[in-house]
Amino acid sequence: MRIKDSILMVVGAWVFACSAVGQCGRTDDPGSKLSPPEFKTLEELLPDEPTPELWIGFPAPELRLAHFSRGEPIHSFDPEQVYIVEMWATWCGPCVAAIPHLAALQEKHGDRVRVLSINIWEQEEGKARVELVDAFVAEHSEMKYAVAIEDGTSVVDTWMKPAGRNGIPAAFIVDGEGNIAWMGHPLAMDEPLDQLLNGGYNIEAVKQKKWLGHLTSVAYDQMLIAAHESDTVRLLEVCKTLVYDAYAESAQPLNAISWRLLEYEDSTPGLLRVAYDAAEKACELTEWQDWAILDTYALASFKSGDHTTAVKWQSRAIELAPDAIKDQLRPQLERYLEVK
């Protein structure tokens, strides 16, 4: 659903507020841009956020596995051996897509790394689950590494939940001392794995980067909660941190936040300012070539009172959009033209 008309009631107030500092619709003139408002860093925004129960540098939990569908069983972590522990399910498309990558890592590193892929969150239980996973593995000969099924929900309870991982595929690297050295998506672990095996791995830097990623996820969740509860004060505080700090160089999250704020029924001048800045930065990061982001920027411009810019970039969005999308964007252009 596109922007609710009720948000237009605050446009006049926003334009008036912006006039006090110069220009609200900053168009394409860099000289007319306003300095970012004051904002808190992620760590300032969430000073009391506790470290998850399972984190980088912590000892890897024990393995409680009920069945191995392929490979030599692994029930504990041998000293001086590096492991990849990956969680997956038969119904998970991204998990299936990651199988060739895991196989390639196992082949590349040979005996230096042991890959253990653990089936969790499966559709079946007991014997039916074993039969389902065994059949799946039999059909995927490329899974040339150890494949196991957790004992009940043991791996979910001792690995996934304590680490705050709520999506699969999820991977953990266990170093030669039995500690968690890295966690994340399996397609993103090549570089940290190489560094761990060949030297140059800075676990403190990795820990800090992962911590900021965790705080970003927490902040995003708080944004959704604040919007749902109509807490505009907290919503503004969190969105400023996300836009000017956490996602400052990430176009798609900036676009998503901007659109969400532009749809928000209780927007204030401050929220609309952040929405505009987020859309504008997203356009810059994508070199003004992403039709979906241009569509957002046009709307932000329109709501800032800059109808000329709204028409210009909505027209450009229509030019760049796939043919199947163009008709969905034209009503907005007509709306902008009516008041230009």
Secondary structure, 3 states (H helix, E strand, C coil): CCCCHHHHHHHHHHHHHHHCCCCCCCCCCHHHCCCCCCCCCHHHHCCCCCCCCCCCCCECCCCCEEEEEECCCCCCCCCCCEEEEEEECCCCHHHHHHHHHHHHHHHHHHHHEEEEEEECCCCCCHHHHHHHHHHHHHHCCCCCCEEEEECCCHHHHHHHHHHCCCCCCEEEEECCCCEEEEEECHHHCHHHHHHHHHCCCCHHHHHHHHHHHHHHHHHHHHHHHHHHCCCHHHHHHHHHHHHHHHCCCCHHHHHHHHHHHHHCCCCCHHHHHHHHHHHHHHHHHCCCCCHHHHHHHHHHHHHCCCHHHHHHHHHHHHHHCCHHHHHHHHHHHHHHHHHC
